[in-house]
Amino acid sequence: TAVPILRELIGKGEEEAACMELLSNILEVLYKAQKVNRISSGAAFSLAGDHFGSDLDKPVKKHIQLVLEQLLHTVNRRVIVLDRENVLRSHYVACMATILSQMDKDHYSSYIKSFPSRPELMDFLMETFILFKDLIGKTVYPSDWMVMNMVQNREFLRAINHFATTLTEMFLSNGSFELQLWNNYFHLAVAFLTQDSLQLENFSQAKRNTILAKYGDMRATIGAAIRDMWYNLGHRKIEFIPGMVGPILEMTLVPELELRKSTIPIFFDMMLCEYQLTKSFSRFEDEILRKLDSEVEGGRGDEQYKQLFESILLSCCRTHPELAKPGENFVALVTGLLERLLDYRAVMNDENKTYSMSCTVNLLNFYKEIDRQAMYIRYLYKLKDLHVSYENYTEGAYTLLLHARLLKWSDEANTAPMQGLHGPSLHTQRQLKEALYNQIINYFDQGKMWEEAIHICKELAEQYESEVFDYEMLSDILQQEAKFYKKILKVLRPSLDYFAVGYYGQGFPTFLRNKVFIYRGKEYERREDFEMRLLSPFPNAEKLQSTSPPSQDITGSLGQYIQCFTVQPVEEAKVRWKDRSIPEQITNFYKANHVQKFTYSRPFRKGAKDPDNEFATMWIERTTFVTAYPLPGILRWFVVTSTTTTIISPLENAIETMMKANEKIMSEINRHQCDPSLPINPLSMLLNGIVDPAVMGGFAKYETAFFQEAYLQEHPKDKGNIEKLKDLIAWQIPLLAEGIRIHGRKVTEDLRPFHERMEQCFMQLRAKVESQYGVREMVCFEDRRSGRPRSMAWGPDWNRLSPAGDRQVLTEAAPTPKPASYPAESEDCRSERKENRTSTFFGYRWQDLRHSISELPDPKDEKRRLSQNMSESSKGSSNGKQPPPSRDAAGAQPSAAGLSSSPTDFGGRVKSASKVPPRPRKISPTVYEKFLEHSD
């Protein structure tokens, strides 16, 4: 009589505390009775169920059957109704677990049969599966109450297995199959297997041993049940694809070896099932790639799983010829993704997010390759957020630009999921792309990449002007663009250094191991500071002191070795700038940006060392690194994809050194021409270091090393490069002259003696060079634009060394074009150029000298003598191989005859060296004028 009353009161929710106390007492009495009967019958007692058998048990069994039929369903529903915070809920769950523990196989069978109809039974099973799953996910007992949690799990496991038998017997045939019921079973079973309280690897060894001894590893039991239930589905399996891919994947990721071995083959069964119906398994593949990303990021999966997945599935696929090739491709795809996800997870929680960015890029590139746009965009925004948190605004802009490039300027709806601040208000692709572009412009502005911001502004302006006709927005974007142009010329942008970094040794993660990267440094960052930042994530790494590639002992060792050194960016030739004078604020940007090649020069000695002249044996080993993408980009570093090494001879090294020296002089002159208020000290040091042999030795060492007859006989192929070096030395004189002229104009009285000493040295140097290597003159223009420093734009071949025997020194007796052919050249400027042989400003003409002048008219005595000397020199230099141009050609193309393109493209006039080394006399402007007129 008590049980029906309890049922009524519990159903109404009345007198619940008293009801729970009474029910607990009833269950306790039944438990003790079971125990006594088992002891009396001499059988061991177990709480695992299925323990009734003797006649003494029959009354107890009958009472349990009564409690089961009257109260189990009522208690279950009460647990569902009660709030989680209700203190009685745990009492109800304890009573439910106790009822389940006292049930044997016959109790389950009779209870299932007690339902009057099939729908009612299905409702009970659905209700029970949902209740069990809820209690497993949010247990009513504290997590450290191990005994109660394990008892509950044990009874739930018995119940699940009994109900699984009911599913197979009553809800699997064609007429009675219930998809939702089976689906709930699988989700319950997976939730049971993956719950925290069963993950033994997270416990101490003592606690793990206790659980195994008393309860066993319940994961293996439920895992085998899930596998068997899956195979029982037969042709119904396709209805669970792709829905069950995620839960099965979650189960296989549990770090239990035997469980993994028994459940991973389910994936192949899914592939085979879909392939037999559709001749592909694309739905399964898409789902497992999507779920794998979230599971591994959540902490599941390891290297062992990757290896097991690969070996088991490859073995399964090879047993089916039709699936062999597509199966291998799928396995390679998943293992590749797993490798990248594991690398990403390994570094995502580090304080230093540098390597998280690398792994993020690896993932987004992977998703781009396999055309998974949603996942690709997801990781784009993860990368953008990382960059912005580190104030890498340039890289953040390039990252957002990748998303913007996927969108069209159209009113089509957005298909990809929107991230970040771009919410649902941006319905069309045009709206989203415009919002992205504005954010990109802001990031480029913060990163001082105004050239890139201007490109985006131009694209927006075109849309506002020609597509949407929004002139107000057009006005705003054009004003913003104008500000960027102004910033390019007015705002100081420090040049950034680039560093080559090699990670050697097996101790590094796979995405770094034995690879070389080129890093883009921060503003004003020294190499020492960069190295400290680089080594902080690897406190046990050893820094290699040598810049040479490491040996196999280092790359194959288990340790960590880091190599770091500064490299120089190699600017790409800008054809559109050739033969033009460009402000250096513009050219400087492209010297360190949009670069993909970098060089490192390592000097070494070859042959016997010359103690008096180190240049003679100074060779250069130049290593060129090519990165996967240009810098800057979506990262501050990129991996090196190819490396080449070339050997630079001492002569070639001397030519490069002279080129750089001449360019440095020209750059300083341009800066002072632009801003007269600049301090004079850098210019003083530069000029004095060149013109005073006591300071740097000048280029006399080159003459001693390379200009001797013995060297030419020993190296006949170097003749062209020797002439090129001489030409560079000659072209340095007008540059030095202009620099000293500026120095004299700005020097203070305190430094006047220093300047006079420098002038004396220069006069001696000038006399020597012009007598031996000829006279070079810079062309003067009056149409220069003042107020901006100009930089010469090199042609694509400006630094190409001359092949042996293919270059001649081009000389001429005197310029022959008409004076009127020079554009707007004043009389004073022309006179100063003729008298001083240097320009007052470097507005250069860039034209190649096609012909040397070997024949000149024979005027009066003075002109005849001058013409004869220079004509003889020209013939000697050109070896008579170039025919003299006609008078018409000389008059029609004044720049071709009168201007030279030097090896460094210093446009100007070239005059021959005299046969005798005395200091050349100045030519009177009057005589020179008459000479030009007579030549014409």
Number of C-alpha atoms within 10 A of each C-alpha: 5 10 17 13 11 22 19 14 15 20 16 11 14 12 11 16 14 12 20 18 12 15 19 17 12 16 18 14 13 19 18 12 16 24 18 15 19 20 12 12 13 9 13 10 15 13 16 16 15 14 19 20 12 12 11 16 18 14 13 20 21 12 14 22 21 14 18 21 16 16 23 18 16 17 20 19 17 18 20 16 11 14 11 14 9 11 12 16 19 16 17 21 20 19 22 21 20 19 20 23 22 25 24 20 15 13 19 18 14 12 15 17 12 11 14 9 9 14 10 11 17 17 12 17 21 17 17 22 22 17 17 23 20 14 18 22 15 13 17 19 15 10 12 9 10 14 11 16 18 17 18 23 23 20 21 21 20 19 21 22 16 15 19 21 13 17 21 15 11 15 19 18 13 8 8 12 16 15 14 10 17 21 15 17 24 22 19 22 24 21 19 26 25 19 14 13 19 19 17 18 10 11 13 9 10 8 13 17 13 11 18 12 10 9 14 14 16 18 23 17 14 20 23 14 16 24 17 12 18 18 13 13 17 11 9 17 17 17 13 15 18 19 14 20 21 20 17 21 20 20 23 26 25 18 17 17 14 10 19 21 14 15 19 22 18 19 21 18 16 21 23 21 21 21 16 11 10 10 13 16 22 15 14 21 19 13 16 19 18 14 16 22 17 13 16 18 16 10 12 17 21 16 12 13 22 19 11 15 22 18 12 18 20 21 16 16 20 14 10 12 10 14 22 16 14 14 23 16 12 19 21 14 15 18 17 14 20 22 16 22 23 23 22 23 18 16 19 18 10 12 10 15 16 20 18 22 25 22 23 24 22 19 25 21 15 18 20 15 11 10 11 15 17 16 19 23 23 17 20 25 19 18 25 22 17 19 23 15 12 12 14 21 22 26 24 28 29 20 25 21 20 14 17 19 11 12 19 15 14 12 11 13 13 17 12 15 13 17 13 10 8 15 11 12 8 16 16 18 21 20 21 23 23 17 15 20 22 16 16 24 24 17 24 24 20 15 17 20 22 23 19 17 24 22 13 19 24 15 12 20 22 13 18 18 15 10 12 11 13 13 13 10 16 20 14 13 21 16 12 15 22 13 13 22 15 11 18 17 15 11 11 10 15 12 15 14 19 22 23 24 22 25 23 29 24 18 20 18 14 13 17 20 18 21 17 23 22 27 22 20 19 15 11 11 11 13 16 10 11 15 17 10 13 16 14 12 16 14 9 12 18 14 15 14 10 10 13 9 11 16 9 10 9 16 20 14 13 13 15 21 24 20 21 24 16 19 21 18 23 19 18 15 16 13 11 9 15 17 18 17 20 17 16 19 19 15 18 15 18 18 16 21 20 17 18 21 23 22 19 20 18 14 16 10 14 13 8 8 13 12 8 10 14 14 21 23 19 20 21 20 15 16 17 21 26 22 21 16 18 16 23 20 18 26 24 21 25 23 21 22 13 12 14 10 13 11 15 18 17 22 22 21 17 23 24 18 13 20 20 13 16 20 18 14 19 21 17 18 25 21 19 21 21 16 14 13 10 13 12 16 10 10 21 18 11 16 20 23 16 22 26 19 14 10 11 12 13 16 15 12 16 23 13 14 20 22 17 11 9 11 14 14 11 9 12 12 15 20 22 18 23 23 19 22 26 21 23 22 21 26 31 23 25 21 25 23 21 20 24 24 16 18 20 16 10 16 19 12 9 8 11 14 12 13 19 13 13 20 19 13 16 21 15 13 18 22 18 17 22 23 20 19 22 24 24 27 24 26 26 23 21 14 10 14 11 12 13 19 22 27 23 26 22 20 18 13 11 15 14 11 16 19 12 14 12 10 15 16 19 23 29 31 25 23 23 23 25 18 16 9 13 15 10 10 16 13 10 9 16 19 16 16 18 20 14 14 22 24 23 21 19 26 23 23 22 24 20 16 19 15 19 27 26 24 20 20 13 16 15 12 9 13 18 14 13 16 22 17 15 25 22 17 22 24 20 14 19 20 11 12 10 14 12 15 16 11 14 10 13 22 18 14 14 18 24 21 27 27 27 29 21 24 20 22 23 30 28 26 25 30 23 26 24 19 12 9 14 12 16 16 7 10 14 11 15 11 13 18 15 14 23 17 13 16 19 16
